[in-house]
Amino acid sequence: MTAPAAPAYSQNAAGFMTLFGPSCPVPGYRSLAAGTVTAQGPGLTATQAPAAPFQQGRLGGLSAYQATLLNGTIQAGTYTVTAGGGADVGAFQATTQIGADIQIQTPLAGAVVFSACAPFTINWSGGDPNSWTTVELIQQVPASYGGYQFSNFAGTVSTSDGTITMYPPPVYPPLSQCVTGAPGPIVISIEVDPDPSEVTAFSASGLSLGGQATWKYVHTFQASMTLP
């Protein structure tokens, strides 16, 4: 396996399409055992994160060390993850600085996006000024093979902007005309990620490319979007 490319962020609020179809296991690609893993930080005493399978997404058959915490447990500050070492990865300790989450001001649950061809604006306050906020409008399409989901409206801005506006698509012809029909269900996904310069690296035996300590906040809302 080769190391994935480092993420790159830039100011934009344009639409693009990302398809997420059905997945299948990749031969030889598996989860790694690192023994007992614990995490601690501000407001969080040393807490074990047991290995558990991913519940959703495109990672079927894989597992991760994860823990479910009470709402409000994670606060901005320095966190440390410690692994005792296991069959695949040796003992290590990684430290990262987690930034503050944003506070979304716009009511999004049940919202109708692009109603009457109007631009769609989301406002928030707070957050780490060195982070980036990405908004995606995700549509899910059922099909006999399990269906797929895609995001063809997305934008990324600096978290310090506190706002993002997305615009409805033009319809052919002409490009200046916007026509909408019945609303269809979507998921509004808002993800806050640190700037790549804030991500810290660590080393451990068994990880030939090393590891990274990072964080992100994800907010999701069930909504609908008027479609042409």
CYANA upper distance limits for C-alpha pairs under 8 A (distance plus 0.5 A):
  3 ALA  CA    209 LEU  CA      7.73
  6 ALA  CA    196 PRO  CA      7.82
  7 PRO  CA    196 PRO  CA      7.16
  8 ALA  CA    196 PRO  CA      7.93
  9 TYR  CA    132 TRP  CA      7.79
  9 TYR  CA    156 THR  CA      7.72
  9 TYR  CA    195 ASP  CA      8.29
 10 SER  CA    156 THR  CA      7.23
 10 SER  CA    157 VAL  CA      7.39
 11 GLN  CA    155 GLY  CA      8.41
 11 GLN  CA    156 THR  CA      6.24
 11 GLN  CA    157 VAL  CA      5.27
 11 GLN  CA    158 SER  CA      7.30
 12 ASN  CA    155 GLY  CA      5.95
 12 ASN  CA    156 THR  CA      5.85
 12 ASN  CA    157 VAL  CA      6.72
 13 ALA  CA    154 ALA  CA      6.95
 13 ALA  CA    155 GLY  CA      4.36
 13 ALA  CA    156 THR  CA      6.53
 13 ALA  CA    157 VAL  CA      7.96
 13 ALA  CA    164 ILE  CA      7.62
 13 ALA  CA    165 THR  CA      7.27
 13 ALA  CA    166 MET  CA      6.52
 14 ALA  CA    153 PHE  CA      7.52
 14 ALA  CA    154 ALA  CA      6.85
 14 ALA  CA    155 GLY  CA      6.20
 14 ALA  CA    166 MET  CA      7.72
 15 GLY  CA    152 ASN  CA      6.15
 15 GLY  CA    153 PHE  CA      4.69
 15 GLY  CA    154 ALA  CA      5.76
 15 GLY  CA    155 GLY  CA      7.42
 16 PHE  CA    151 SER  CA      7.67
 16 PHE  CA    152 ASN  CA      5.15
 16 PHE  CA    153 PHE  CA      6.16
 16 PHE  CA    154 ALA  CA      6.86
 17 MET  CA    150 PHE  CA      7.16
 17 MET  CA    151 SER  CA      5.77
 17 MET  CA    152 ASN  CA      4.28
 17 MET  CA    153 PHE  CA      7.40
 18 THR  CA    150 PHE  CA      5.88
 18 THR  CA    151 SER  CA      5.58
 18 THR  CA    152 ASN  CA      6.76
 19 LEU  CA    148 TYR  CA      7.94
 19 LEU  CA    149 GLN  CA      6.70
 19 LEU  CA    150 PHE  CA      4.89
 19 LEU  CA    151 SER  CA      7.16
 20 PHE  CA     58 ARG  CA      8.22
 20 PHE  CA    148 TYR  CA      6.34
 20 PHE  CA    149 GLN  CA      5.80
 20 PHE  CA    150 PHE  CA      6.28
 21 GLY  CA    147 GLY  CA      7.46
 21 GLY  CA    148 TYR  CA      4.98
 21 GLY  CA    149 GLN  CA      6.96
 22 PRO  CA     58 ARG  CA      7.98
 22 PRO  CA    145 TYR  CA      8.33
 22 PRO  CA    146 GLY  CA      7.30
 22 PRO  CA    147 GLY  CA      7.50
 22 PRO  CA    148 TYR  CA      6.83
 23 SER  CA     58 ARG  CA      6.33
 23 SER  CA     59 LEU  CA      8.16
 23 SER  CA     60 GLY  CA      7.74
 24 CYS  CA     60 GLY  CA      7.72
 25 PRO  CA     29 TYR  CA      8.10
 25 PRO  CA     60 GLY  CA      7.47
 25 PRO  CA     61 GLY  CA      7.37
 30 ARG  CA     62 LEU  CA      6.79
 31 SER  CA     62 LEU  CA      6.15
 31 SER  CA     63 SER  CA      6.49
 31 SER  CA     64 ALA  CA      7.75
 32 LEU  CA     87 ALA  CA      8.35
 32 LEU  CA     88 ASP  CA      6.04
 32 LEU  CA     89 VAL  CA      7.29
 33 ALA  CA     85 GLY  CA      8.19
 33 ALA  CA     86 GLY  CA      5.76
 33 ALA  CA     87 ALA  CA      6.15
 33 ALA  CA     88 ASP  CA      5.67
 33 ALA  CA     89 VAL  CA      6.66
 34 ALA  CA     83 ALA  CA      6.59
 34 ALA  CA     84 GLY  CA      7.14
 34 ALA  CA     85 GLY  CA      5.00
 34 ALA  CA     86 GLY  CA      4.57
 34 ALA  CA     87 ALA  CA      7.13
 34 ALA  CA     88 ASP  CA      6.70
 34 ALA  CA     89 VAL  CA      5.29
 34 ALA  CA     90 GLY  CA      6.83
 34 ALA  CA     91 ALA  CA      7.56
 35 GLY  CA     83 ALA  CA      6.72
 35 GLY  CA     84 GLY  CA      5.68
 35 GLY  CA     85 GLY  CA      5.09
 35 GLY  CA     86 GLY  CA      4.62
 35 GLY  CA     87 ALA  CA      7.97
 35 GLY  CA     89 VAL  CA      8.47
 35 GLY  CA     91 ALA  CA      8.44
 36 THR  CA     48 GLN  CA      7.74
 36 THR  CA     49 ALA  CA      8.22
 36 THR  CA     50 PRO  CA      7.89
 36 THR  CA     83 ALA  CA      6.12
 36 THR  CA     84 GLY  CA      5.70
 36 THR  CA     85 GLY  CA      7.52
 36 THR  CA     86 GLY  CA      8.32
 37 VAL  CA     48 GLN  CA      6.29
 37 VAL  CA     49 ALA  CA      6.14
 37 VAL  CA     50 PRO  CA      7.54
 37 VAL  CA     65 TYR  CA      7.60
 37 VAL  CA     81 VAL  CA      7.52
 37 VAL  CA     82 THR  CA      6.12
 37 VAL  CA     83 ALA  CA      4.87
 37 VAL  CA     84 GLY  CA      6.96
 38 THR  CA     46 ALA  CA      6.53
 38 THR  CA     47 THR  CA      5.66
 38 THR  CA     48 GLN  CA      4.68
 38 THR  CA     49 ALA  CA      6.12
 38 THR  CA     81 VAL  CA      6.23
 38 THR  CA     82 THR  CA      5.86
 38 THR  CA     83 ALA  CA      7.09
 39 ALA  CA     44 LEU  CA      8.40
 39 ALA  CA     45 THR  CA      8.27
 39 ALA  CA     46 ALA  CA      5.95
 39 ALA  CA     47 THR  CA      5.87
 39 ALA  CA     48 GLN  CA      7.05
 39 ALA  CA     49 ALA  CA      7.82
 39 ALA  CA     79 TYR  CA      7.52
 39 ALA  CA     80 THR  CA      6.12
 39 ALA  CA     81 VAL  CA      4.89
 39 ALA  CA     82 THR  CA      6.85
 40 GLN  CA     44 LEU  CA      5.67
 40 GLN  CA     45 THR  CA      5.69
 40 GLN  CA     46 ALA  CA      5.05
 40 GLN  CA     47 THR  CA      6.80
 40 GLN  CA     79 TYR  CA      6.16
 40 GLN  CA     80 THR  CA      6.04
 40 GLN  CA     81 VAL  CA      7.25
 41 GLY  CA     45 THR  CA      7.17
 41 GLY  CA     46 ALA  CA      8.28
 41 GLY  CA     77 GLY  CA      7.57
 41 GLY  CA     78 THR  CA      6.42
 41 GLY  CA     79 TYR  CA      4.81
 41 GLY  CA     80 THR  CA      6.91
 42 PRO  CA     74 ILE  CA      8.00
 42 PRO  CA     75 GLN  CA      6.85
 42 PRO  CA     76 ALA  CA      8.01
 42 PRO  CA     77 GLY  CA      6.73
 42 PRO  CA     78 THR  CA      7.56
 42 PRO  CA     79 TYR  CA      7.76
 43 GLY  CA     73 THR  CA      6.80
 43 GLY  CA     74 ILE  CA      7.64
 43 GLY  CA     75 GLN  CA      7.60
 44 LEU  CA     73 THR  CA      7.14
 44 LEU  CA     74 ILE  CA      7.85
 48 GLN  CA     67 ALA  CA      7.79
 49 ALA  CA     65 TYR  CA      5.75
 49 ALA  CA     66 GLN  CA      5.23
 49 ALA  CA     67 ALA  CA      5.29
 50 PRO  CA     65 TYR  CA      5.68
 50 PRO  CA     66 GLN  CA      6.42
 50 PRO  CA     67 ALA  CA      7.25
 51 ALA  CA     63 SER  CA      6.79
 51 ALA  CA     64 ALA  CA      5.75
 51 ALA  CA     65 TYR  CA      4.66
 51 ALA  CA     66 GLN  CA      6.84
 52 ALA  CA     63 SER  CA      5.67
 52 ALA  CA     64 ALA  CA      6.11
 52 ALA  CA     65 TYR  CA      6.76
 52 ALA  CA     66 GLN  CA      7.30
 53 PRO  CA     61 GLY  CA      7.52
 53 PRO  CA     62 LEU  CA      6.34
 53 PRO  CA     63 SER  CA      4.38
 53 PRO  CA     64 ALA  CA      6.80
 54 PHE  CA     59 LEU  CA      7.05
 54 PHE  CA     60 GLY  CA      7.29
 54 PHE  CA     61 GLY  CA      8.17
 54 PHE  CA     62 LEU  CA      6.85
 54 PHE  CA     63 SER  CA      5.88
 54 PHE  CA     64 ALA  CA      7.30
 56 GLN  CA     60 GLY  CA      8.07
 69 LEU  CA     73 THR  CA      6.92
 75 GLN  CA     98 ILE  CA      8.17
 75 GLN  CA     99 GLY  CA      8.47
 75 GLN  CA    100 ALA  CA      7.23
 76 ALA  CA     97 GLN  CA      8.02
 76 ALA  CA     98 ILE  CA      5.73
 76 ALA  CA     99 GLY  CA      5.43
 76 ALA  CA    100 ALA  CA      5.28
 76 ALA  CA    101 ASP  CA      8.30
 77 GLY  CA     97 GLN  CA      6.01
 77 GLY  CA     98 ILE  CA      5.85
 77 GLY  CA     99 GLY  CA      7.19
 78 THR  CA     95 THR  CA      7.42
 78 THR  CA     96 THR  CA      6.23
 78 THR  CA     97 GLN  CA      4.89
 78 THR  CA     98 ILE  CA      6.65
 79 TYR  CA     95 THR  CA      6.16
 79 TYR  CA     96 THR  CA      6.05
 79 TYR  CA     97 GLN  CA      6.78
 79 TYR  CA     98 ILE  CA      7.55
 80 THR  CA     93 GLN  CA      7.40
 80 THR  CA     94 ALA  CA      6.16
 80 THR  CA     95 THR  CA      4.89
 80 THR  CA     96 THR  CA      7.10
 81 VAL  CA     93 GLN  CA      6.18
 81 VAL  CA     94 ALA  CA      5.74
 81 VAL  CA     95 THR  CA      6.88
 82 THR  CA     91 ALA  CA      8.09
 82 THR  CA     92 PHE  CA      6.43
 82 THR  CA     93 GLN  CA      4.92
 82 THR  CA     94 ALA  CA      7.03
 83 ALA  CA     90 GLY  CA      8.26
 83 ALA  CA     91 ALA  CA      5.67
 83 ALA  CA     92 PHE  CA      5.84
 83 ALA  CA     93 GLN  CA      6.88
 84 GLY  CA     90 GLY  CA      7.72
 84 GLY  CA     91 ALA  CA      5.18
 84 GLY  CA     92 PHE  CA      7.49
 85 GLY  CA     89 VAL  CA      6.19
 85 GLY  CA     90 GLY  CA      4.59
 85 GLY  CA     91 ALA  CA      4.36
 85 GLY  CA     92 PHE  CA      7.65
 86 GLY  CA     90 GLY  CA      6.43
 86 GLY  CA     91 ALA  CA      7.94
 88 ASP  CA    206 GLY  CA      6.38
 89 VAL  CA    204 ALA  CA      7.18
 89 VAL  CA    205 SER  CA      6.26
 89 VAL  CA    206 GLY  CA      5.15
 89 VAL  CA    207 LEU  CA      7.13
 90 GLY  CA    204 ALA  CA      6.30
 90 GLY  CA    205 SER  CA      5.43
 90 GLY  CA    206 GLY  CA      6.84
 91 ALA  CA    204 ALA  CA      7.18
 91 ALA  CA    205 SER  CA      8.09
 92 PHE  CA    203 SER  CA      7.81
 92 PHE  CA    204 ALA  CA      6.18
 93 GLN  CA    202 PHE  CA      8.27
 94 ALA  CA    201 ALA  CA      8.38
 94 ALA  CA    202 PHE  CA      6.56
 94 ALA  CA    213 ALA  CA      6.91
 95 THR  CA    200 THR  CA      8.12
 95 THR  CA    213 ALA  CA      7.19
 96 THR  CA    199 VAL  CA      7.98
 96 THR  CA    200 THR  CA      6.91
 96 THR  CA    213 ALA  CA      6.27
 96 THR  CA    214 THR  CA      6.97
 98 ILE  CA    214 THR  CA      8.20
 98 ILE  CA    215 TRP  CA      6.89
 99 GLY  CA    127 GLY  CA      7.49
 99 GLY  CA    128 ASP  CA      5.57
 99 GLY  CA    131 SER  CA      8.37
 99 GLY  CA    194 PRO  CA      8.06
100 ALA  CA    126 GLY  CA      7.83
100 ALA  CA    127 GLY  CA      5.29
100 ALA  CA    128 ASP  CA      5.67
101 ASP  CA    126 GLY  CA      7.46
101 ASP  CA    127 GLY  CA      5.17
101 ASP  CA    128 ASP  CA      7.37
101 ASP  CA    192 VAL  CA      7.98
101 ASP  CA    217 TYR  CA      7.14
102 ILE  CA    124 TRP  CA      6.78
102 ILE  CA    125 SER  CA      6.27
102 ILE  CA    126 GLY  CA      5.48
102 ILE  CA    127 GLY  CA      4.73
102 ILE  CA    128 ASP  CA      8.24
102 ILE  CA    159 THR  CA      8.49
102 ILE  CA    192 VAL  CA      8.38
103 GLN  CA    124 TRP  CA      5.84
103 GLN  CA    125 SER  CA      5.66
103 GLN  CA    126 GLY  CA      6.61
103 GLN  CA    127 GLY  CA      7.89
104 ILE  CA    122 ILE  CA      8.24
104 ILE  CA    123 ASN  CA      6.72
104 ILE  CA    124 TRP  CA      4.70
104 ILE  CA    125 SER  CA      7.03
105 GLN  CA    122 ILE  CA      8.07
105 GLN  CA    123 ASN  CA      5.97
105 GLN  CA    124 TRP  CA      5.46
105 GLN  CA    125 SER  CA      7.61
106 THR  CA    122 ILE  CA      6.15
106 THR  CA    123 ASN  CA      6.12
106 THR  CA    124 TRP  CA      7.67
107 PRO  CA    111 ALA  CA      7.67
108 LEU  CA    188 ILE  CA      8.27
108 LEU  CA    221 PHE  CA      6.79
108 LEU  CA    222 GLN  CA      8.35
108 LEU  CA    223 ALA  CA      7.52
109 ALA  CA    221 PHE  CA      5.71
109 ALA  CA    222 GLN  CA      6.13
109 ALA  CA    223 ALA  CA      6.35
110 GLY  CA    221 PHE  CA      8.10
110 GLY  CA    222 GLN  CA      6.45
110 GLY  CA    223 ALA  CA      4.87
110 GLY  CA    224 SER  CA      7.32
111 ALA  CA    222 GLN  CA      8.47
111 ALA  CA    223 ALA  CA      5.55
111 ALA  CA    224 SER  CA      6.83
112 VAL  CA    183 PRO  CA      7.81
112 VAL  CA    223 ALA  CA      6.70
112 VAL  CA    224 SER  CA      5.43
112 VAL  CA    225 MET  CA      5.84
112 VAL  CA    226 THR  CA      7.57
113 VAL  CA    120 PHE  CA      6.61
113 VAL  CA    223 ALA  CA      8.15
113 VAL  CA    224 SER  CA      6.69
113 VAL  CA    225 MET  CA      5.01
113 VAL  CA    226 THR  CA      6.92
114 PHE  CA    118 ALA  CA      5.54
114 PHE  CA    119 PRO  CA      6.36
114 PHE  CA    120 PHE  CA      6.47
114 PHE  CA    167 TYR  CA      7.88
114 PHE  CA    168 PRO  CA      6.27
114 PHE  CA    225 MET  CA      6.76
114 PHE  CA    226 THR  CA      6.45
115 SER  CA    180 THR  CA      8.35
115 SER  CA    225 MET  CA      7.83
115 SER  CA    226 THR  CA      6.52
116 ALA  CA    180 THR  CA      7.58
117 CYS  CA    168 PRO  CA      6.52
117 CYS  CA    178 CYS  CA      6.74
117 CYS  CA    179 VAL  CA      7.65
117 CYS  CA    180 THR  CA      7.30
118 ALA  CA    167 TYR  CA      7.81
118 ALA  CA    168 PRO  CA      7.54
119 PRO  CA    165 THR  CA      7.10
119 PRO  CA    166 MET  CA      6.25
119 PRO  CA    167 TYR  CA      5.08
119 PRO  CA    168 PRO  CA      6.73
120 PHE  CA    165 THR  CA      6.00
120 PHE  CA    166 MET  CA      5.65
120 PHE  CA    167 TYR  CA      6.81
120 PHE  CA    168 PRO  CA      8.50
121 THR  CA    163 THR  CA      7.51
121 THR  CA    164 ILE  CA      6.16
121 THR  CA    165 THR  CA      4.72
121 THR  CA    166 MET  CA      6.88
122 ILE  CA    163 THR  CA      6.11
122 ILE  CA    164 ILE  CA      6.04
122 ILE  CA    165 THR  CA      7.03
123 ASN  CA    162 GLY  CA      6.20
123 ASN  CA    163 THR  CA      4.87
123 ASN  CA    164 ILE  CA      7.27
124 TRP  CA    162 GLY  CA      5.51
124 TRP  CA    163 THR  CA      6.69
125 SER  CA    162 GLY  CA      6.19
126 GLY  CA    160 SER  CA      8.14
126 GLY  CA    162 GLY  CA      8.21
127 GLY  CA    131 SER  CA      8.16
127 GLY  CA    159 THR  CA      6.96
127 GLY  CA    160 SER  CA      7.72
128 ASP  CA    159 THR  CA      7.33
128 ASP  CA    160 SER  CA      7.88
128 ASP  CA    194 PRO  CA      8.42
129 PRO  CA    158 SER  CA      7.85
129 PRO  CA    159 THR  CA      6.29
129 PRO  CA    160 SER  CA      5.38
130 ASN  CA    158 SER  CA      8.12
130 ASN  CA    159 THR  CA      7.84
130 ASN  CA    160 SER  CA      8.25
130 ASN  CA    194 PRO  CA      6.94
130 ASN  CA    195 ASP  CA      6.44
131 SER  CA    158 SER  CA      6.90
131 SER  CA    159 THR  CA      6.16
131 SER  CA    160 SER  CA      8.41
131 SER  CA    192 VAL  CA      7.14
131 SER  CA    193 ASP  CA      6.01
131 SER  CA    194 PRO  CA      4.69
131 SER  CA    195 ASP  CA      5.56
132 TRP  CA    156 THR  CA      7.29
132 TRP  CA    157 VAL  CA      6.38
132 TRP  CA    158 SER  CA      5.11
132 TRP  CA    159 THR  CA      5.46
132 TRP  CA    192 VAL  CA      6.15
132 TRP  CA    193 ASP  CA      5.87
132 TRP  CA    194 PRO  CA      6.73
132 TRP  CA    195 ASP  CA      7.02
133 THR  CA    156 THR  CA      6.11
133 THR  CA    157 VAL  CA      6.05
133 THR  CA    158 SER  CA      6.58
133 THR  CA    159 THR  CA      5.75
133 THR  CA    190 ILE  CA      7.39
133 THR  CA    191 GLU  CA      6.16
133 THR  CA    192 VAL  CA      5.00
133 THR  CA    193 ASP  CA      7.03
134 THR  CA    154 ALA  CA      7.59
134 THR  CA    155 GLY  CA      6.12
134 THR  CA    156 THR  CA      4.76
134 THR  CA    157 VAL  CA      7.11
134 THR  CA    190 ILE  CA      6.21
134 THR  CA    191 GLU  CA      5.72
134 THR  CA    192 VAL  CA      6.99
135 VAL  CA    154 ALA  CA      5.92
135 VAL  CA    155 GLY  CA      5.96
135 VAL  CA    156 THR  CA      6.99
135 VAL  CA    188 ILE  CA      7.61
135 VAL  CA    189 SER  CA      6.18
135 VAL  CA    190 ILE  CA      5.08
135 VAL  CA    191 GLU  CA      7.05
136 GLU  CA    151 SER  CA      6.73
136 GLU  CA    152 ASN  CA      8.37
136 GLU  CA    153 PHE  CA      6.40
136 GLU  CA    154 ALA  CA      4.79
136 GLU  CA    155 GLY  CA      7.29
136 GLU  CA    188 ILE  CA      6.43
136 GLU  CA    189 SER  CA      5.66
136 GLU  CA    190 ILE  CA      7.08
137 LEU  CA    151 SER  CA      6.15
137 LEU  CA    152 ASN  CA      7.53
137 LEU  CA    153 PHE  CA      5.94
137 LEU  CA    154 ALA  CA      6.82
137 LEU  CA    186 ILE  CA      6.91
137 LEU  CA    187 VAL  CA      6.37
137 LEU  CA    188 ILE  CA      5.40
137 LEU  CA    189 SER  CA      6.97
138 ILE  CA    149 GLN  CA      7.18
138 ILE  CA    150 PHE  CA      6.10
138 ILE  CA    151 SER  CA      4.98
138 ILE  CA    152 ASN  CA      7.86
138 ILE  CA    153 PHE  CA      8.20
138 ILE  CA    186 ILE  CA      5.90
138 ILE  CA    187 VAL  CA      5.55
138 ILE  CA    188 ILE  CA      6.89
138 ILE  CA    189 SER  CA      7.81
139 GLN  CA    149 GLN  CA      5.99
139 GLN  CA    150 PHE  CA      5.97
139 GLN  CA    151 SER  CA      6.77
139 GLN  CA    185 PRO  CA      7.37
139 GLN  CA    186 ILE  CA      5.27
139 GLN  CA    187 VAL  CA      7.13
140 GLN  CA    147 GLY  CA      7.94
140 GLN  CA    148 TYR  CA      6.46
140 GLN  CA    149 GLN  CA      4.64
140 GLN  CA    150 PHE  CA      7.04
140 GLN  CA    185 PRO  CA      8.29
140 GLN  CA    186 ILE  CA      7.42
141 VAL  CA    147 GLY  CA      5.99
141 VAL  CA    148 TYR  CA      5.92
141 VAL  CA    149 GLN  CA      6.32
142 PRO  CA    146 GLY  CA      6.95
142 PRO  CA    147 GLY  CA      4.66
142 PRO  CA    148 TYR  CA      7.05
143 ALA  CA    147 GLY  CA      4.68
143 ALA  CA    148 TYR  CA      7.99
153 PHE  CA    166 MET  CA      8.14
154 ALA  CA    166 MET  CA      8.22
155 GLY  CA    164 ILE  CA      8.11
155 GLY  CA    166 MET  CA      7.90
156 THR  CA    164 ILE  CA      8.45
157 VAL  CA    161 ASP  CA      7.37
157 VAL  CA    164 ILE  CA      7.43
158 SER  CA    162 GLY  CA      8.42
159 THR  CA    192 VAL  CA      8.12
168 PRO  CA    178 CYS  CA      7.87
169 PRO  CA    178 CYS  CA      7.32
170 PRO  CA    174 PRO  CA      8.24
170 PRO  CA    175 LEU  CA      5.57
170 PRO  CA    176 SER  CA      6.34
170 PRO  CA    177 GLN  CA      6.17
170 PRO  CA    178 CYS  CA      5.61
170 PRO  CA    179 VAL  CA      8.37
171 VAL  CA    175 LEU  CA      6.10
171 VAL  CA    176 SER  CA      7.84
171 VAL  CA    177 GLN  CA      6.27
171 VAL  CA    178 CYS  CA      6.06
171 VAL  CA    179 VAL  CA      7.17
171 VAL  CA    228 PRO  CA      7.83
172 TYR  CA    177 GLN  CA      8.11
173 PRO  CA    177 GLN  CA      7.70
178 CYS  CA    228 PRO  CA      8.21
179 VAL  CA    227 LEU  CA      8.48
179 VAL  CA    228 PRO  CA      5.88
180 THR  CA    226 THR  CA      6.10
180 THR  CA    227 LEU  CA      5.58
180 THR  CA    228 PRO  CA      4.69
181 GLY  CA    226 THR  CA      6.20
181 GLY  CA    227 LEU  CA      5.68
181 GLY  CA    228 PRO  CA      5.75
182 ALA  CA    226 THR  CA      6.09
182 ALA  CA    227 LEU  CA      6.80
183 PRO  CA    224 SER  CA      6.18
183 PRO  CA    225 MET  CA      5.45
183 PRO  CA    226 THR  CA      4.52
183 PRO  CA    227 LEU  CA      6.66
184 GLY  CA    224 SER  CA      5.64
184 GLY  CA    225 MET  CA      5.83
184 GLY  CA    226 THR  CA      6.75
184 GLY  CA    227 LEU  CA      7.44
185 PRO  CA    222 GLN  CA      7.91
185 PRO  CA    223 ALA  CA      6.44
185 PRO  CA    224 SER  CA      4.71
185 PRO  CA    225 MET  CA      6.92
186 ILE  CA    222 GLN  CA      6.78
186 ILE  CA    223 ALA  CA      5.85
186 ILE  CA    224 SER  CA      5.49
186 ILE  CA    225 MET  CA      6.99
187 VAL  CA    220 THR  CA      7.03
187 VAL  CA    221 PHE  CA      6.11
187 VAL  CA    222 GLN  CA      5.38
187 VAL  CA    223 ALA  CA      6.31
187 VAL  CA    224 SER  CA      8.06
188 ILE  CA    220 THR  CA      6.05
188 ILE  CA    221 PHE  CA      5.61
188 ILE  CA    222 GLN  CA      7.00
188 ILE  CA    223 ALA  CA      7.20
189 SER  CA    218 VAL  CA      7.51
189 SER  CA    219 HIS  CA      6.31
189 SER  CA    220 THR  CA      5.06
189 SER  CA    221 PHE  CA      7.18
190 ILE  CA    218 VAL  CA      6.20
190 ILE  CA    219 HIS  CA      5.54
190 ILE  CA    220 THR  CA      6.84
191 GLU  CA    216 LYS  CA      7.37
191 GLU  CA    217 TYR  CA      6.12
191 GLU  CA    218 VAL  CA      4.96
191 GLU  CA    219 HIS  CA      6.90
192 VAL  CA    216 LYS  CA      5.96
192 VAL  CA    217 TYR  CA      5.56
192 VAL  CA    218 VAL  CA      6.99
193 ASP  CA    215 TRP  CA      7.22
193 ASP  CA    216 LYS  CA      5.25
193 ASP  CA    217 TYR  CA      7.37
194 PRO  CA    198 GLU  CA      6.66
194 PRO  CA    199 VAL  CA      7.60
194 PRO  CA    214 THR  CA      8.02
194 PRO  CA    215 TRP  CA      7.51
194 PRO  CA    216 LYS  CA      7.47
195 ASP  CA    199 VAL  CA      7.74
199 VAL  CA    212 GLN  CA      7.27
199 VAL  CA    213 ALA  CA      6.69
199 VAL  CA    214 THR  CA      5.89
200 THR  CA    212 GLN  CA      6.21
200 THR  CA    213 ALA  CA      5.83
200 THR  CA    214 THR  CA      7.36
201 ALA  CA    210 GLY  CA      7.61
201 ALA  CA    211 GLY  CA      6.20
201 ALA  CA    212 GLN  CA      4.92
201 ALA  CA    213 ALA  CA      6.60
202 PHE  CA    210 GLY  CA      6.49
202 PHE  CA    211 GLY  CA      5.71
202 PHE  CA    212 GLN  CA      6.51
202 PHE  CA    213 ALA  CA      7.83
203 SER  CA    207 LEU  CA      7.55
203 SER  CA    210 GLY  CA      5.13
203 SER  CA    211 GLY  CA      6.47
204 ALA  CA    210 GLY  CA      6.83
204 ALA  CA    211 GLY  CA      8.02
207 LEU  CA    211 GLY  CA      7.45
